[in-house]
Amino acid sequence: MIDKTKLEVLDLSGNIDMENLPTSLSKASNLQELILDGCVGLENVVVANSSLKSFSFDCSKHVDDADKKHVKISKISLEGCTQLEKLILCGLPNLVELDLSGCPIKILDFATMVKDVPRLKRLFLLGCEHLRAIIWNWWSGFKGLLCIDTRPSRMLGCTR
């Protein structure tokens, strides 16, 4: 049996049939890197792990254009990941909601970090006190709900 409390890197790439993250993931208190590249069956990802430093969910390399309709992910929440340094979200055509509240992100770049997410309608950046810039692509066409509050994260919990 693996001691989940000492797990630092979890690469679940290519698990196309996985519909939910393992519930035991919440016990991985030292998890620093989570890679979900190609996990097209996931519908919602909620990770509230304060030790997480790197998160990658890239379906652009694992799924050709004809199969992009099979990428199910519609919601990603990394709320409370207070150590997050690296974020890669790519090739997620059905992603509607992204919550990065409480993350120490300084620059959110839609050309390199979050790309090919055409249906993104809700972006939450509450308590992101280090946020300095959001770099939009002129073609990203984001038209939706954008919630930004750069006050300290202790203010989290405010109603959306």
N, C-alpha and C positions, 0 to 999 in steps of 0.2 A: 504494500500500500504506500502510495506517495504521500509525503507530508505536504499538504496543500498550503500550509502557512509559510513554507519556505520557497514556494514556486515564484520565480522572478520573470520568466518568459513563457508565454503560451502562444504557440503558433497553430492555429486551427485552419490554416489556409487549405482551400480546395474541398472542404466538407460541404458538398453541394446539397446534401439531404438534411443537414442540420437545420431545424426550425427554431430552436431556442438555445441560448447559451446554457451551459451546464449550471445548475443551481449551486453546485459546490464552488463556483467561481467566487462567490461572496466570502468564502473562507480563505481565499488566497490573499492574505493581508499584505504580502510583500511583492505582489505582482507589479512589475515595472513596465512590461511590454506585452501588448495584446495585438495579435495579427489575425485578421479575419478575411484576408484577401481571397476572393472567389467563393465566399460562403453565400451563394445566391439564394438559399432557402430561408435565411433569417429574415424575419419580418420586423422585429423591434429589438434594439440593442440598448440595454440600460446597464451602465457600469458606473457605480459610485464608489470608486476605489481611490483613496487619497494618495496612494503610493504610485499610481499609474503615471509613467513618464512618456510613453509612446503608444499611439493607437493608429492602426492602419486597417482600412477597409477599402480595398481596391479591387474592383471587378473588371476593370478595363483590360487587364492582361489575361484574365482567365475566361472571359466570355466574349465571343465574337459579336458583331453588331446584330446578327440575326437572332441571337439568344438573349439579348439584353432585356427582352420582355419577361424573362424568367427571374430576373433579379427582383426579389420581393421587398427588400428593406424599405420601410417607410418612415421609421423614427429611430434616431440615435440620440441618446442622452448620456453625456459624460459629466453631468452636473456633479460638482464636488470633487472632481479630479484635480486637486490643488497642486499637483506636481507636474501636470501635463506640459511637456516641452515640444513633442513632435506629433503632428496630426496629418494623416493622409486619408482623404476620402475622395474616391474617384470611380467613375463609371457606375453611378447609383441612380438610374433613371427614375426610380419611384420614390426617392427620398423626399419627404414632405416637411419633416421637422428635424431640426438640429438644435440641441440644447448644450451649450458650453458654459453654462452658468457656474461661476466660482472657479473657473480655470484661469491659470496665470498667463494666458495667451497675450502676447504683445501686438502681434500683427496677424490678422486673418486674411490670407491671400487666396482669392478665388481663381488664381492662375496656376498655383502650385500646390496648395494644401487641400482645397475643396474645389474639385472641378468635375464637369460633366454630371451635374445634379440639376437638370432642367426643371424639375417640379418642386424644388425647394420653395416652401411658402411661409415657413415659420422658423425664425432664427432667434434664439435666446442667448443673450450675453449679459445676464444679470450678475452683479458682483464681480465683474471682470475688471478689477481696479488697475491692472497693468496694461489694459488695452489702449493702444495708441493709434492704430490704423486698421481700416478694412479696405483691402484693395480689390475692387470689383473689375471684372472684365467688361468691356463695353457690350459684349455679346451675351453676358450671363443673364441679362433680362430679369433680374430678381424683382418680383412684384409680389410682395406679401407682407407679413407681420415681422417687424424687426424690433426687438426689445433689447435696449442697451442701458445698462446702469453701471457706471464705473466706480461707484461707491464701494467701500470694503465689503467683503463677503458676509460679514456679520449681519448685513442688511437683508440677506437672502431670506426667503420665506414670504416675501411680499407676494400678494396675489398678482397673477398675471393679468 
